């Protein structure tokens, strides 16, 4: 298989983690990196032999690469993903996909109209333990599922990540952390019939923490929470009438889980995975591009739009509004 050449747009922590995880794939490489400053791009590129550094995103998207990985802050995702697609480049765009549904629809529409591959980098959906969980559920092991609990709490003070505290940068717990519990609930139960949310806001009116209750047509409930005030267990439970699945922390990353039947029988599924797990989304997106498809069945555009719709609804209820959205 020919080497799949990545252009990395952005040089932050997630971009670096993605690039290093690519090293565990034999047929992927970092071919180019772009930043708002050439110095930042050059510093990033030194860790990836052969990578060309560019001092602007406009230059990066014209590079000889097979796809662009957009790793800028999510308020810039629409602009940067559109920049790459207009240059004819397939785009793997970090989550949250955008800051609202309107922006997400703009990207998806452009992708379809111009037949350019586009996928949200919701890496959780591509991990082996999630595939195992989906198979267990599909086999009927849990029976009818009635309850999901999932929380994602990280201690993120302002001095550690200023952008999460600034409304101009799409700050708050929901888009960065809450997307993971919402993704798990959607993966298992689909689209809810109702969403009810409460939050504690900061003095700049972004959510310090948010709790959500989602209800479904079969009577199921998903109790989800996210916070940047404390480090929580970051665990999840999927409970059905026959059995439940307990996913250890961090549930959204490579981890262990177990199935516990109603009678107390336990089957363990230990973590057996090398690396951080970000490469799985890269592997799937390369397959999409090479197959001439424009979206992945594992993370279809409809799912990205539905999750953005849910987060818009939550933000409306809790009173979080971003400037110029």
C-alpha positions as a Markdown table, in Angstrom:
| # | Residue | x | y | z |
|---|---|---|---|---|
| 1 | Unk | 0.0 | 0.0 | 0.0 |
| 2 | Unk | 1.3 | 3.4 | -0.9 |
| 3 | Unk | 2.2 | 5.7 | 2.0 |
| 4 | Unk | -0.6 | 8.0 | 3.1 |
| 5 | Unk | 0.8 | 11.5 | 3.5 |
| 6 | Unk | -0.8 | 13.8 | 6.1 |
| 7 | Unk | -0.7 | 17.6 | 6.3 |
| 8 | Unk | -1.2 | 18.7 | 9.9 |
| 9 | Unk | -3.0 | 22.0 | 10.3 |
| 10 | Unk | -2.1 | 23.3 | 13.8 |
| 11 | Unk | 0.7 | 22.5 | 16.2 |
| 12 | Unk | -1.1 | 22.1 | 19.5 |
| 13 | Unk | -1.2 | 19.1 | 21.9 |
| 14 | Unk | -3.8 | 17.1 | 20.0 |
| 15 | Unk | -1.9 | 17.6 | 16.7 |
| 16 | Unk | 1.3 | 16.3 | 18.3 |
| 17 | Unk | -0.5 | 13.3 | 19.8 |
| 18 | Unk | -2.1 | 12.5 | 16.5 |
| 19 | Unk | 1.2 | 12.8 | 14.6 |
| 20 | Unk | 3.1 | 10.6 | 17.0 |
| 21 | Unk | 0.4 | 7.9 | 17.0 |
| 22 | Unk | 0.7 | 7.8 | 13.2 |
| 23 | Unk | 4.2 | 6.4 | 13.7 |
| 24 | Unk | 2.6 | 3.1 | 14.7 |
| 25 | Unk | 1.1 | 2.8 | 11.2 |
| 26 | Unk | 3.5 | 1.5 | 8.6 |
| 27 | Unk | 1.8 | 3.2 | 5.7 |
| 28 | Unk | 1.1 | 6.7 | 7.1 |
| 29 | Unk | 3.5 | 9.7 | 7.6 |
| 30 | Unk | 3.5 | 13.4 | 8.5 |
| 31 | Unk | 4.4 | 15.0 | 5.2 |
| 32 | Unk | 3.7 | 18.6 | 6.0 |
| 33 | Unk | 2.7 | 20.9 | 8.9 |
| 34 | Unk | 1.3 | 24.4 | 8.9 |
| 35 | Unk | 1.0 | 27.0 | 11.6 |
| 36 | Unk | 0.4 | 30.7 | 11.9 |
| 37 | Unk | 4.1 | 31.1 | 12.3 |
| 38 | Unk | 6.9 | 29.4 | 10.4 |
| 39 | Unk | 8.9 | 29.0 | 13.7 |
| 40 | Unk | 6.1 | 27.0 | 15.3 |
| 41 | Unk | 5.7 | 24.8 | 12.2 |
| 42 | Unk | 9.5 | 24.2 | 12.0 |
| 43 | Unk | 9.7 | 23.2 | 15.7 |
| 44 | Unk | 6.9 | 20.7 | 15.1 |
| 45 | Unk | 8.4 | 19.3 | 11.9 |
| 46 | Unk | 11.8 | 18.5 | 13.6 |
| 47 | Unk | 10.2 | 15.5 | 15.2 |
| 48 | Unk | 9.0 | 14.1 | 11.9 |
| 49 | Unk | 11.8 | 13.6 | 9.3 |
| 50 | Unk | 10.8 | 14.6 | 5.9 |
| 51 | Unk | 7.9 | 16.8 | 7.0 |
| 52 | Unk | 7.8 | 20.3 | 5.3 |
| 53 | Unk | 7.0 | 23.3 | 7.5 |
| 54 | Unk | 4.7 | 26.1 | 6.3 |
| 55 | Unk | 4.2 | 29.4 | 7.9 |
| 56 | Unk | 0.6 | 29.7 | 7.0 |
| 57 | Unk | -2.5 | 27.5 | 6.6 |
| 58 | Unk | -3.0 | 28.7 | 3.0 |
| 59 | Unk | 0.4 | 27.4 | 2.1 |
| 60 | Unk | -0.2 | 24.1 | 3.9 |
| 61 | Unk | -3.3 | 23.2 | 2.0 |
| 62 | Unk | -1.5 | 23.5 | -1.4 |
| 63 | Unk | 1.2 | 21.0 | -0.2 |
| 64 | Unk | 1.6 | 17.5 | -1.8 |
| 65 | Unk | -0.4 | 15.6 | 0.7 |
| 66 | Unk | -3.3 | 13.0 | 0.6 |
| 67 | Unk | -5.3 | 14.7 | 3.4 |
| 68 | Unk | -5.4 | 17.6 | 5.9 |
| 69 | Unk | -5.9 | 16.9 | 9.6 |
| 70 | Unk | -7.5 | 20.1 | 11.1 |
| 71 | Unk | -6.3 | 20.4 | 14.7 |
| 72 | Unk | -7.0 | 24.1 | 15.3 |
| 73 | Unk | -9.4 | 25.2 | 18.1 |
| 74 | Unk | -13.0 | 24.4 | 17.1 |
| 75 | Unk | -14.2 | 28.0 | 16.5 |
| 76 | Unk | -11.8 | 27.9 | 13.5 |
| 77 | Unk | -12.7 | 24.5 | 12.2 |
| 78 | Unk | -15.2 | 25.7 | 9.6 |
| 79 | Unk | -12.8 | 28.2 | 8.2 |
| 80 | Unk | -9.8 | 25.8 | 8.1 |
| 81 | Unk | -11.7 | 22.8 | 6.9 |
| 82 | Unk | -13.3 | 24.8 | 4.2 |
| 83 | Unk | -9.8 | 26.2 | 3.2 |
| 84 | Unk | -8.5 | 22.7 | 2.8 |
| 85 | Unk | -11.6 | 21.4 | 0.9 |
| 86 | Unk | -11.5 | 24.4 | -1.5 |
| 87 | Unk | -7.9 | 23.4 | -2.3 |
| 88 | Unk | -9.3 | 19.9 | -3.1 |
| 89 | Unk | -7.9 | 18.2 | 0.0 |
| 90 | Unk | -9.8 | 15.6 | 2.0 |
| 91 | Unk | -10.3 | 16.7 | 5.6 |
| 92 | Unk | -10.2 | 14.9 | 8.9 |
| 93 | Unk | -11.5 | 17.6 | 11.3 |
| 94 | Unk | -11.0 | 17.5 | 15.0 |
| 95 | Unk | -14.0 | 17.4 | 17.3 |
| 96 | Unk | -16.1 | 19.2 | 18.3 |
| 97 | Unk | -16.7 | 19.3 | 14.5 |
| 98 | Unk | -17.6 | 23.0 | 14.6 |
| 99 | Unk | -19.2 | 25.3 | 17.3 |
| 100 | Unk | -22.7 | 25.0 | 16.0 |
| 101 | Unk | -25.0 | 23.1 | 13.6 |
| 102 | Unk | -25.0 | 25.8 | 10.9 |
| 103 | Unk | -21.3 | 25.6 | 10.5 |
| 104 | Unk | -21.3 | 21.8 | 10.5 |
| 105 | Unk | -24.0 | 21.9 | 7.8 |
| 106 | Unk | -21.9 | 24.2 | 5.7 |
| 107 | Unk | -18.9 | 21.8 | 5.7 |
| 108 | Unk | -21.1 | 18.7 | 5.0 |
| 109 | Unk | -22.9 | 20.4 | 2.2 |
| 110 | Unk | -19.6 | 21.5 | 0.6 |
| 111 | Unk | -18.2 | 18.0 | 0.9 |
| 112 | Unk | -21.2 | 16.4 | -0.8 |
| 113 | Unk | -21.5 | 19.1 | -3.5 |
| 114 | Unk | -17.8 | 18.8 | -4.4 |
| 115 | Unk | -17.3 | 15.1 | -3.6 |
| 116 | Unk | -14.5 | 15.7 | -1.2 |
| 117 | Unk | -14.0 | 13.3 | 1.7 |
| 118 | Unk | -14.7 | 14.8 | 5.1 |
| 119 | Unk | -14.9 | 13.1 | 8.5 |
| 120 | Unk | -15.1 | 14.3 | 12.1 |
| 121 | Unk | -12.1 | 13.0 | 14.2 |
| 122 | Unk | -14.2 | 11.5 | 16.9 |
| 123 | Unk | -11.5 | 8.9 | 17.6 |
| 124 | Unk | -13.5 | 7.0 | 20.2 |
| 125 | Unk | -15.8 | 5.5 | 17.6 |
| 126 | Unk | -12.9 | 3.8 | 15.9 |
| 127 | Unk | -11.3 | 2.1 | 18.9 |
| 128 | Unk | -11.2 | -1.7 | 19.4 |
| 129 | Unk | -13.0 | -1.7 | 22.7 |
| 130 | Unk | -15.9 | 0.3 | 21.2 |
| 131 | Unk | -16.2 | -2.2 | 18.4 |
| 132 | Unk | -16.3 | -5.0 | 20.9 |
| 133 | Unk | -19.0 | -3.3 | 22.9 |
| 134 | Unk | -21.1 | -2.7 | 19.8 |
| 135 | Unk | -20.8 | -6.5 | 18.9 |
| 136 | Unk | -21.9 | -7.4 | 22.5 |
| 137 | Unk | -24.9 | -5.2 | 22.3 |
| 138 | Unk | -25.8 | -6.4 | 18.8 |
| 139 | Unk | -25.7 | -10.0 | 20.0 |
| 140 | Unk | -28.4 | -9.2 | 22.5 |
| 141 | Unk | -26.2 | -9.9 | 25.6 |
| 142 | Unk | -27.6 | -6.9 | 27.4 |
| 143 | Unk | -31.2 | -7.2 | 26.3 |
| 144 | Unk | -33.2 | -4.0 | 26.0 |
| 145 | Unk | -31.0 | -1.1 | 27.2 |
| 146 | Unk | -32.6 | 1.3 | 29.6 |
| 147 | Unk | -29.8 | 3.3 | 31.2 |
| 148 | Unk | -26.5 | 4.9 | 30.3 |
| 149 | Unk | -24.3 | 6.8 | 32.8 |
| 150 | Unk | -21.2 | 8.5 | 31.5 |
| 151 | Unk | -19.2 | 11.4 | 32.9 |
| 152 | Unk | -16.2 | 13.2 | 31.7 |
| 153 | Unk | -14.5 | 15.4 | 34.3 |
| 154 | Unk | -11.0 | 16.9 | 33.9 |
| 155 | Unk | -9.4 | 19.5 | 36.2 |
| 156 | Unk | -8.6 | 22.3 | 33.8 |
| 157 | Unk | -7.8 | 25.6 | 35.5 |
| 158 | Unk | -7.5 | 28.7 | 33.5 |
| 159 | Unk | -3.7 | 28.7 | 33.6 |
| 160 | Unk | -3.6 | 25.3 | 32.1 |
| 161 | Unk | -6.0 | 25.9 | 29.1 |
| 162 | Unk | -7.0 | 29.6 | 28.7 |
| 163 | Unk | -9.1 | 28.8 | 25.5 |
| 164 | Unk | -11.6 | 26.7 | 27.5 |
| 165 | Unk | -12.4 | 29.8 | 29.6 |
| 166 | Unk | -12.9 | 32.2 | 26.8 |
| 167 | Unk | -16.2 | 32.5 | 24.9 |
| 168 | Unk | -14.4 | 33.8 | 21.8 |
| 169 | Unk | -12.5 | 30.5 | 21.6 |
| 170 | Unk | -15.6 | 28.3 | 22.1 |
| 171 | Unk | -14.8 | 27.7 | 25.7 |
| 172 | Unk | -16.6 | 25.6 | 28.3 |
| 173 | Unk | -16.8 | 21.9 | 29.2 |
| 174 | Unk | -19.5 | 20.9 | 26.7 |
| 175 | Unk | -17.8 | 21.1 | 23.4 |
| 176 | Unk | -14.4 | 19.7 | 24.6 |
| 177 | Unk | -15.5 | 17.2 | 27.2 |
| 178 | Unk | -19.3 | 16.7 | 26.9 |
| 179 | Unk | -19.0 | 15.5 | 23.3 |
| 180 | Unk | -17.7 | 12.2 | 24.6 |
| 181 | Unk | -20.6 | 11.2 | 26.8 |
| 182 | Unk | -23.0 | 12.4 | 24.1 |
| 183 | Unk | -21.2 | 10.3 | 21.5 |
| 184 | Unk | -21.4 | 7.2 | 23.6 |
| 185 | Unk | -25.2 | 7.7 | 24.2 |
| 186 | Unk | -25.8 | 8.3 | 20.5 |
| 187 | Unk | -23.7 | 5.2 | 19.6 |
| 188 | Unk | -25.9 | 3.0 | 21.8 |
| 189 | Unk | -29.3 | 4.6 | 21.9 |
| 190 | Unk | -29.4 | 6.8 | 18.8 |
| 191 | Unk | -31.3 | 10.1 | 18.7 |
| 192 | Unk | -33.1 | 11.2 | 21.9 |
| 193 | Unk | -36.7 | 12.4 | 22.1 |
| 194 | Unk | -35.9 | 15.0 | 24.8 |
| 195 | Unk | -32.8 | 16.6 | 26.3 |
| 196 | Unk | -32.8 | 18.5 | 29.6 |
| 197 | Unk | -29.7 | 20.2 | 30.7 |
| 198 | Unk | -28.4 | 22.3 | 33.7 |
| 199 | Unk | -25.1 | 24.0 | 34.1 |
| 200 | Unk | -22.8 | 26.1 | 36.3 |
| 201 | Unk | -21.4 | 29.0 | 34.3 |
| 202 | Unk | -18.2 | 30.9 | 34.8 |
| 203 | Unk | -18.1 | 34.7 | 35.1 |
| 204 | Unk | -17.6 | 34.8 | 31.3 |
| 205 | Unk | -20.7 | 32.7 | 30.7 |
| 206 | Unk | -19.1 | 29.5 | 29.5 |
| 207 | Unk | -20.1 | 26.2 | 31.2 |
| 208 | Unk | -17.8 | 25.1 | 34.0 |
| 209 | Unk | -19.9 | 22.0 | 34.3 |
| 210 | Unk | -23.0 | 20.6 | 32.6 |
| 211 | Unk | -25.3 | 17.8 | 33.4 |
| 212 | Unk | -27.7 | 16.3 | 30.8 |
| 213 | Unk | -30.6 | 13.8 | 30.9 |
| 214 | Unk | -31.6 | 12.4 | 27.6 |
| 215 | Unk | -34.7 | 10.3 | 27.1 |
| 216 | Unk | -35.5 | 7.9 | 24.2 |
| 217 | Unk | -38.6 | 6.4 | 22.5 |
| 218 | Unk | -38.2 | 3.1 | 24.3 |
| 219 | Unk | -38.2 | 4.7 | 27.7 |
| 220 | Unk | -34.4 | 4.6 | 28.1 |
| 221 | Unk | -32.5 | 7.4 | 29.9 |
| 222 | Unk | -28.9 | 8.6 | 29.5 |
| 223 | Unk | -27.5 | 10.6 | 32.4 |
| 224 | Unk | -24.4 | 12.4 | 31.2 |
| 225 | Unk | -22.1 | 15.0 | 32.7 |
| 226 | Unk | -19.0 | 17.0 | 31.9 |
| 227 | Unk | -17.0 | 19.3 | 34.0 |
| 228 | Unk | -13.6 | 21.2 | 33.9 |
| 229 | Unk | -13.8 | 21.9 | 37.7 |
| 230 | Unk | -12.7 | 18.4 | 38.9 |
| 231 | Unk | -11.2 | 15.2 | 37.8 |
| 232 | Unk | -14.0 | 12.6 | 37.9 |
| 233 | Unk | -13.9 | 8.8 | 37.3 |
| 234 | Unk | -14.4 | 9.3 | 33.5 |
| 235 | Unk | -16.2 | 6.0 | 33.5 |
| 236 | Unk | -19.4 | 4.7 | 31.9 |
| 237 | Unk | -22.1 | 2.2 | 32.4 |
| 238 | Unk | -24.5 | 0.7 | 29.7 |
| 239 | Unk | -27.3 | -1.2 | 31.5 |
| 240 | Unk | -29.8 | -3.5 | 30.0 |
| 241 | Unk | -32.4 | -5.9 | 31.3 |
| 242 | Unk | -30.1 | -8.9 | 31.1 |
| 243 | Unk | -26.7 | -7.4 | 31.8 |
| 244 | Unk | -24.6 | -4.3 | 32.0 |
| 245 | Unk | -21.3 | -3.1 | 30.6 |
| 246 | Unk | -19.0 | -1.2 | 32.9 |
| 247 | Unk | -16.3 | 0.8 | 31.0 |
| 248 | Unk | -13.3 | 1.8 | 33.0 |
| 249 | Unk | -11.8 | 5.3 | 32.8 |
| 250 | Unk | -11.1 | 6.9 | 30.5 |
| 251 | Unk | -14.1 | 5.3 | 28.7 |
| 252 | Unk | -13.5 | 7.2 | 25.5 |
| 253 | Unk | -9.8 | 6.1 | 25.2 |
| 254 | Unk | -8.3 | 2.6 | 24.9 |
| 255 | Unk | -9.4 | 0.9 | 28.1 |
| 256 | Unk | -10.8 | -2.2 | 29.8 |
| 257 | Unk | -14.4 | -3.1 | 30.4 |
| 258 | Unk | -16.5 | -5.9 | 31.8 |
| 259 | Unk | -19.9 | -7.5 | 31.2 |
| 260 | Unk | -21.9 | -8.3 | 34.4 |
| 261 | Unk | -25.0 | -10.3 | 34.1 |
| 262 | Unk | -28.1 | -9.7 | 36.2 |
| 263 | Unk | -27.1 | -12.8 | 38.2 |
| 264 | Unk | -23.6 | -11.4 | 38.9 |
| 265 | Unk | -21.5 | -13.4 | 36.4 |
| 266 | Unk | -18.5 | -11.2 | 35.3 |
| 267 | Unk | -16.7 | -11.4 | 32.0 |
| 268 | Unk | -13.6 | -9.2 | 31.8 |
| 269 | Unk | -12.3 | -7.6 | 28.7 |
| 270 | Unk | -8.8 | -6.2 | 29.6 |
| 271 | Unk | -7.1 | -3.4 | 27.8 |
| 272 | Unk | -4.7 | -4.9 | 25.2 |
| 273 | Unk | -3.7 | -1.9 | 23.0 |
| 274 | Unk | -0.5 | -0.1 | 22.2 |
| 275 | Unk | -0.4 | 3.6 | 21.7 |
| 276 | Unk | -2.9 | 6.4 | 22.3 |
| 277 | Unk | -5.5 | 5.3 | 19.8 |
| 278 | Unk | -5.7 | 8.4 | 17.6 |
| 279 | Unk | -4.3 | 6.4 | 14.6 |
| 280 | Unk | -7.5 | 4.4 | 14.3 |
| 281 | Unk | -9.4 | 7.4 | 12.9 |
| 282 | Unk | -6.4 | 8.0 | 10.5 |
| 283 | Unk | -6.5 | 4.4 | 9.3 |
| 284 | Unk | -10.3 | 4.6 | 8.6 |
| 285 | Unk | -10.1 | 8.0 | 6.9 |
| 286 | Unk | -7.3 | 6.8 | 4.6 |
| 287 | Unk | -9.6 | 3.8 | 3.7 |
| 288 | Unk | -12.4 | 6.3 | 2.9 |
| 289 | Unk | -10.1 | 8.4 | 0.7 |
| 290 | Unk | -8.6 | 5.4 | -1.1 |
| 291 | Unk | -12.0 | 3.9 | -1.7 |
| 292 | Unk | -13.3 | 7.1 | -3.3 |
| 293 | Unk | -15.9 | 7.6 | -0.6 |
| 294 | Unk | -16.8 | 10.9 | 0.9 |
| 295 | Unk | -17.8 | 9.8 | 4.4 |
| 296 | Unk | -17.2 | 6.9 | 6.8 |
| 297 | Unk | -20.0 | 4.5 | 7.9 |
| 298 | Unk | -18.3 | 4.5 | 11.3 |
| 299 | Unk | -18.7 | 8.3 | 11.7 |
| 300 | Unk | -21.2 | 9.4 | 9.0 |
| 301 | Unk | -22.0 | 13.1 | 8.4 |
| 302 | Unk | -25.5 | 12.6 | 9.8 |
| 303 | Unk | -24.0 | 11.6 | 13.1 |
| 304 | Unk | -21.8 | 14.7 | 13.3 |
| 305 | Unk | -24.8 | 16.9 | 12.5 |
| 306 | Unk | -27.0 | 15.2 | 15.1 |
| 307 | Unk | -24.4 | 15.6 | 17.8 |
| 308 | Unk | -23.9 | 19.3 | 16.9 |
| 309 | Unk | -27.7 | 19.7 | 17.0 |
| 310 | Unk | -27.8 | 18.2 | 20.5 |
| 311 | Unk | -25.0 | 20.5 | 21.7 |
| 312 | Unk | -26.8 | 23.5 | 20.2 |
| 313 | Unk | -29.9 | 22.5 | 22.2 |
| 314 | Unk | -28.0 | 22.0 | 25.4 |
| 315 | Unk | -26.3 | 25.4 | 25.0 |
| 316 | Unk | -29.6 | 27.1 | 24.4 |
| 317 | Unk | -31.0 | 25.6 | 27.6 |
| 318 | Unk | -27.9 | 26.6 | 29.8 |
| 319 | Unk | -27.4 | 30.0 | 28.2 |
| 320 | Unk | -24.0 | 29.6 | 26.6 |
| 321 | Unk | -23.7 | 31.8 | 23.5 |
| 322 | Unk | -20.5 | 32.3 | 21.5 |
| 323 | Unk | -19.7 | 35.6 | 19.8 |
| 324 | Unk | -20.4 | 36.0 | 16.1 |
| 325 | Unk | -21.9 | 32.5 | 15.7 |
